[in-house]
Amino acid sequence: MNFTWLKHYMPRSLYARAVLILLLPVVVLQLVVTILFVTRHFEDVTHQMVTAVSRELLLVLDIVDAAPDRGSVATDVVSAVGQLALTAMPVEDAEIPQGRLRPWYDFSGRVVGDELPKRVPAISLIDLREDRRVHLYAETRHGMVRLSFDRDRVSADNPHQLFVNMLFFGGLVTVIAILYLRNQLRPIKRLARAAEAFGRGRHEAYSPAGAIEVRAAGNAFLDMRNRIERQIEQRTLMLSGVSHDLRTPLTRMRLSLSMLDDAEREMLEQDVDDMQQMLDAFLNFVKGAGEGEPEEIDPRELVKSVVADAQRAGRNVTLIAQEGDGSGVVKLNVLAIRRALDNLISNAVRYGAKAEVSVMLSEKSLRIRVEDDGPGIPEDRRAEATRPFTRLDSARNQDKGGGVGLGLAIATDIARAHGGILRLGKSDRMGGLRADIVIAR
């Protein structure tokens, strides 16, 4: 059988599902016990008590029929069967009650109302409105007679006690189990927070705790995190050392070029500048989002300052009006976000005439968008464009100088380090490339 439709009704969180797994058997057990008690015990006991009372009622009705007149009915019954604690009183038709004679919640009264007329055919009406008394109206030789006796004689005493005890102790056990369950799930939630923080580029203190399986998962996470951090550190140190070592010969080359003729010097200086840009790009790619610490900052002010710096550098870029109704600050690695946004702006003005930057801030997410009027990137090659050292020369013109294919890769790496994503698409406003950095708040 296919039960996929149940997924739409299941809670999302592990805690809610665990509570559901805990409560469902308790509720089902209580329902089963309640049904069994009502059908097997409660009704059976009521049947037995009704059978005993029906014999007494038949005896009293015989005494009523044997009375010489209507006025002596009550005294004859008391004198003959006074020990039964059952009274008989002739009534007029106007004294017979009308309407509903049993409360809806009186389950034992339903059994009494069904069984007594079967065993005592003379009974025409049963009044169960009083809590402690039962009034029967029976046809006799002297007309309608009301027979009264205690309710305890046909119903079990305090039948609600079982239900109250079940609800109380069931609720008590459920509360204790939920408290224990919270303690068991807390280490899992701590592990999830530490993993999420590491995915966003933050190092959160974490020590394994809880059950053996949770501790094993926590230790595996710590080993993985340590290996990744060592690899990032080694990669950063290696490329930083290479970049540092290459800057020295580049400086000597610049000094040597200054002694050459202008024509030769101009071409060689351009090559040296390209090499310098490549080294800077390599170093930025290695740094990624690992430089600096995340801090609470207004993303609109951050983007505004990056755009202002780009404008001062001579880039044709404009900041357009903010979108969304969100407000407040977002926890970001400022240096990394500035680097990613600067790369996106550089790509936009390199391959297009102008670029536009916008910020959309909502209660759940932050989106920083950079659009240009260049040729864009075909949809089937956008995933390839975010890979390191990829240059789509056939799609993006190189009139303003080529790059090393790391601009989009750096932005992608930084977005992922913040738990977000870099999305590429076609700009509806300008017709070129649209690059969105989307980060959850």
Secondary structure, DSSP 8 states (H G I E B T S, - for coil): ---GGGGGTS-SSHHHHHHHHHHHHHHHHHHHHHHHIIIIIIHHHHHHHHHHHHHHHHHHHHHHHHSSSGGGHHHHHHHHHGGG--EEEE--GGGS--S--S-TT-HHHHHHHHHHHHH-TTEEEEE--SSSEEEEEEEETTEEEEEEEEGGGTS-SSTTHHHHHHHHHHHHHHHHHHHHHHHHHHHHHHHHHHHHHHHTT--------SSHHHHHHHHHHHHHHHHHHHHHHHHHHHHHHHHHHHHHHHHHHHHHHTTS-HHHHHHHHHHHHHHHHHHHHHHHHHHTT-SS--EEE-HHHHHHHHHHHHHHTT--EEE---BSS--S-EEE-HHHHHHHHHHHHHHHHHHSS-EEEEEEE-SSEEEEEEEESS----GGGHHHHTSTT---TTTS--TT----S-HHHHHHHHHHHTT-EEEEEE-TTTSSEEEEEEEE-
